[in-house]
Amino acid sequence: MPIVQLDEHLIDQIAAGEVVERPASVVKELVENALDAGAKRIEIATAGGGKTLLRVTDDGTGIAKGELALAVRRHCTSKLAGGLEQIATLGFRGEALPSIGSVARLTLKSRASGAPDAFEIAVDNGRCDGPRPAALSRGTVVEVRDLFHAVPARLKFLKSDRAESAAITDVVRRLAIAAPAVRFEIAGPDRSTTIFESAALDPLSRIADVLSGEFAENSVPIDALREGVALAGHAGLPTYNRGNGLAQYFYVNGRPVRDKMLISALRGAYADVIAKDRHPVAVLFLTLDPALVDVNVHPAKADVRFRDPGLVRGLVVGAIRQAFAEAGLRSSTAGANGLMARMRPAAPPSVTPAPRRFDGFAPGGFSAPRQAEYDAGASPFRPLDAQAADRADAPVLHRTAAEAQPAAASNGAFNPSAAPDTGGAPSPGPFAEAAVSGQPEQADHGERYPLGAARAQLHGNFIVAETRDGLVIVDAHAAHERLTYEALKAALYGKTIASQLLLIPEIVDLPEDDADRLAESAETLAALGLSLERFGPGAVAVRETPAILGQVDVGRLIRDLADELADFGTADTVRSRIDHVAATIACHGSVRTGRQLRPDEMNALLREMEVTPGAGQCNHGRPTFIELKLSDIETMFGRR
């Protein structure tokens, strides 16, 4: 077939396939234009999931009459005064409005700041009509009807109206976090109205409005700077997580992005503190010189490229881990809320009780000996330990002060392998006074010891501790597993990891580019005990592997590394496998469920948890403790 020049309308429809994927893409482009115009109020109206109607109204600077026709033409923009090296706006390509006009019926109505009148222009199937006078007090109104009516095949690939409406809401939510000073309203006949009020003075309140009020309570602030790259925002606690990655919000110079390198960095920051099938919740803002990031990667502008991705990744991972370490020991409120929900008093049964004979004011009356005690003046409501002593098979629920006083370990550390002390005079432990008196610890104890004083061990595993303003329930096995794991990691990474020399070097055939990436990372891998080098074209020779891994499938390990380097530019596979071995050792070497702990052991475990980073969750991402505030307990008992 001969080569022909495509007509302009067909060119616009082809280009629209990259910019306008679904109704949510249209909303994204139009709202970004409104934000670039300095709008403080933006309203989005939809019908039919955005396929029938999309209307975006703003109070921005507007468009002058003479520029309306240019606004709907390709490659016409007012946002590239500084060139591609200094992009300071959300939009800049000049493709959104003409692309939308080529696949829908578009009406653009605007009144420029200071102009006496408003004007509008209409675009239908690529044909322009106007500008003509219109009624509008200020700002701009863009109305899109019958999306994809010109390309009906595209309609077949859209989802249900409800799914498309949800996608629109998600786009607006992401933009609302980026612009907390702007009021957003989403309405329409196919949805309930959603409003995000302006929160210029408190961006965290906007984040809480978009995500949930729980996020503010279950997150730590992030504020870090490295070599001119600033990172701010909030990262959710590891125990506050989701089943998918939809609650991860990344912004680069105020632009919402879904960059795979940033997603990988976030995953690396939570690598050993969250379960493999769970996803963290985070809102992160990166600010850097526009010349150090390329946002002109894709027409949708969701992907970016950093000039120094290693710097950005290291900043994200390091800042989040440091923030968790500085935040100290914190538990997610989700566990406490779930516990409270399960402990709500059940409604009384509706079954009518059988009639019974009146035996006095004490239900059921007393036996003859108990009645004699009562007649002699003894109270029928005896202490719990006295009642328990009435039954020969009842466990002793209270001990004397001498029995309850813990025997201090020689070094004050938690030692699960030590045999219970059955003889000798006990000596006071760090919380002996509080444990004996049965009174809450003093204020200074509450500040020094956030996990409080151990009071009891339940079901051979769970430690109940009393704090200054509530109580804590600790999973002893999970907590000790984390402590052992952190100790193993400190021993492993405190020096060069031991390697084992292969008797015969293993040659692994790879594509040439994968072999080049591995060779470039050879120095980093050597520090982890993996020694490799190039072995001719398209191959690497592995001479040493980390000793802690034991017998390892070298070929699979190298190929996994090559895939990770290609996808994310990192070589975390070796470290993750080493961490997995350390986690397995920690799991099997930790105190087992059913092991009865002495009071000093329980208190020593609590003290070590308070000073160990990441002790709020075990190696598998499960919480190690749940905290209940005194106010929560009083609420459950109706005292508030």
C-alpha positions, 0 to 999 in steps of 0.5 A: 500500500502507498504511504499517505499523510493521515488527516488531522482528525485521525491523528487527534484520535490516535493521540487521544488513545494515549491521553484519554483512556477512560473518563477518569483520565478526562477528569485528571486532565481537566482538574490539573488545568484548573489547578494550574489556573490557580483555582481555589474551588473546583466542582466535578459533576458526572453522569453515567460514570462519566461516559454521558457527562463530565463537567469541571467548574473552577474559579481560576484565572480563566482564558481570554477570548482570543485564546479559546481557539488555541486552547483546543488546538494540539500543541498549544500551551501557556506552561512551557515558558521555562522549557522542558528542563523547568516544568513547574505546572501539572500540564504542559503538553497541550494535548488534553483539550484537543484529544478530548474534543476528538472523541467527545462533544466538548464545550469550553466556557471561560471568563478571564480575570478582569474581562467584562464578558465570558465566551465559549467554544464548542468542539464536536468530533474535531470540528470547532464552533465559536467563540461566542458570548456566554453567561459566566461570572468567573473562572472556567467550565469545561463540559464533556458529553458522550465520551467516545461517541466518535470511537464506539469501539472504545466504549466496549472496553470501559467498565460499569458506570459504578467502576468508572465513577469510583475511578473518577473519585480516586483521581480526585482524591489523589489531586485533593491531597496534592492541593490541600488549599483547594476545595473539591466537590464531586457530585452527580445523579449517579453518585452521592456528593463528596466534598473535601473542604479547604485545609490550607493550614493543616494538610494532615487533615486533608489526608485524613479526609481522603484516607480516613481518620485512622491514618492520622493516628496510625502514621508517623511524620516523614521529613528528610533532606538529602543532597537537595532532594526533600521528602515529606509526608506520613507513613503508616505503621507497619501493623496498619496495612491494606490488602492492595496498594491503592492507599499509596500516594506519591507526589513529585513536585506536587504531581501525583505519580505511580512510579514503579521505582518509588513503589519498590522503595516503599516496599523496601522500607517495609521489607521485614516489618510487614507481611508479604501479601500486605501493603503499607499505607503512605502519603509521600511528597518528593521535592527536587529541582525540576531539572533532576526529574523527567516528567515527559515520559508518557502523555498521561504523566504518571511515570517519571524518571529521576536523574539519580534514582539511587539517591531517591530510593535511599532517601525514601527507605532511610527516611521511613526506617529512621522515622519508625525508629524515632517514633518508638514503640507504637501499636496500631489502633486497628487492633485495639478497635477490633478488640473493643468490638469483640468485647462489646456486651452482647444483648441479653437473650430474649428467652424468658427465664423459668420461674423460681422460688424466692430464697432471700436477697442472695440469689439461690440462698446459701448452704447451711455453713455459708448461712451461718457465716452470714448470720455471724456477720461475714460478707457473702461476697468474699475476695476472689482468692478466698472463693477460689480456695473453697475449691480444691481444683481451682488455680491460685489466682493471687500470690503473696507479695513474696511469691509475686516478687520477681527474681532478677536475672543476673544481667537484666536481659530476657533469657527464655532458655533459663530454667524457672527459679525454684529456690533461693531468696528472690530479689526485686526486679525493675518493676518489683515494687509496682508488681507487688503493690498492685498499683499503677506505676508512677508517671516517670515509670510510664514515660520510661516504660511505655509497655508498663509492668507485667501483671500476668501471663495468659494461656501460656503466651500472652503477657498482660501489662499495666501501663500508666493509662491503660493496659497492654497485651503482648504476644510473647512468642512474636515479640521475642521472635522480633528481638532475636531477629534484630539481634541476628541482623545486627550480627550479620550486617555489622561486618562483611557477611561470611561467604562459602567458596564454590568448589567449581564456579557456576556459570549462569547464561543470561541476556547480555544486558542482564549480565552487564547489570550484574557486573555493575552491581558486583561490588554491592553483592560482594558485601553480601557474600555473593561473588560473581564476575563476567564470563564471556558474552552473556554469562557470569561466573559465580564463585562465592555465595553467602554461607548463611544460605547453605545449599542454594540454587545459584542459577535461580538466585542470579536470574531473580537478581537480574530481573530485579535489577531490570525492574527496579535497579536494586539488588535486594534479592540476596539481602531478602534471602539472608533476612529470610534465613535469619527470620527462620532462625529467630522463629525457631529460637524464640520462646515457644507458646506454653512456656511459663515465664517468670515475672522478671522474664516478662518484664525484661522482655517488655524492656527489650521491646521498648528499645528495639526498632521494629518491635511493634510487629513480628517478622511476619508482619503481625502485631506483637502487642495491642494497647487499650487505653483506660478510656477505652476500657471505661467506655466498654463498661459504660463508665463514659 
